[in-house]
Amino acid sequence: MKHYSNDELFRFNKKLDPVVKDGVVYIDNLYENADDIHEWLTNQQYPLWKYNEERVTSRNGKDYLDCRLIHKVGYPTRLYQNQMNMLQNICRDQGWWNHGYSYDESYEFNCFQSLENHDPAIQHYPHIDSALNALDSESVINVLTYLDKQESGGTAVYEGTWISNDEQENLLYPVEEIFDIKQIIPHKFNRLVMFPGNQLHGGYIEDYSKYMGENWRYTQVTFFHPQRR
């Protein structure tokens, strides 16, 4: 079948139970049809992310495949907007930005595959999505949903200060040489997590071999940007 409904495919479960731990919101079993989303993802093609074939020093396509699939919501429905509003209300309940948020009306997915079995001391480049000195109540909120079934690692939050981000050259970085891990936000299939983006963080993989061959790591990403009045 060549057609489908965004509302049907990406519908939230009717009963969601947010849990807050160490400054992170967890919602397990987010999607009603998570297996269908996983199958849909496996049948897509993924464009390389932050890739330029003229940049010969890039390791993307050599050591790993780092891709971003952006599925535009061409006609946002009431269900779509209600689901986004529900997540934003949970953010406000945490004492984060208490007014309006803006966000891209799209379903975006980081798609990663390793082309060799890397040492787990090497992880995704730590980065921030708001200034390190931003208050949690004024920070961009990162909204991630884990959608692969390998369930290796999660998202690492690091102690430390900002470093220049050169992930367009190499997404993988020897994090243990510089940073201490503050916490790991564990991966679980169909789990949504939300946290302020004013802290160093990055994808964390315990076993790269789980994302080799035919297996990919899928993470849906959304960013809630505080709307300044």
Phi, psi and omega in degrees: 000130186268351182241158176200169179253126174303317181299321181287315184292317187255031180284133175290153171298152183293324182245111178245145185231086180295138177234136180249129178214125177053043175079011180239135173269129177246133170230107178276155179055050184297308188264140177293326185240050185299322179297323178291322177296317179300316179295319178301316180297318183294342182261006178268166168255143189243116177287139177301142186255137181052045186241137175221118184296344177279347179269090189289345181276351182294139178269353178293128185092353180245306179263338185197169172241115178246114188231158176226119176260122181243115183250100185293135173272096186289333182223086181296124182266173177298321178298314179302312182294322178297321179294318177295320179296323179298315179295320179294324177296325176295320177300315180297324179296338180275357185085012174282195184310127190259012182238213184280154175239149168251156180199157177285132179276079182200161170256115183244141185225126166280126181239117186233137173222137179269138179262358171207163184274088185289154172294133180293353171291343177260124183226176179298144186304123176297141181208171175234157177242358168218168178298144180301329181269007177289142174290150176304325183287353180236004186276153163302142177255125177274130180239110183241140174231122181279126187229015170254161187259004178282329172054050179254119175082237183153232178234127178266138171249131189247148164283153175128180182248170186296139169241159176297142183260113180243036185292344175293338175273315180204115180293333186266138190219141179284077190298326185292343179286337187236323192247151168258139179281125177279315176197156171251125174270105194293142174286136169208133182305131177070028176256128172262139174230146178227138179201156178294140183272018182267022179226148180297131181205165178186161177302142183229127182236123179282324186222100183296336182296338179288345180242044176237170179071242180265357187265137178236153172265123181244125175227117175283137184233134173222146178236124175265114182260123177303132176270115180286134182275000000 
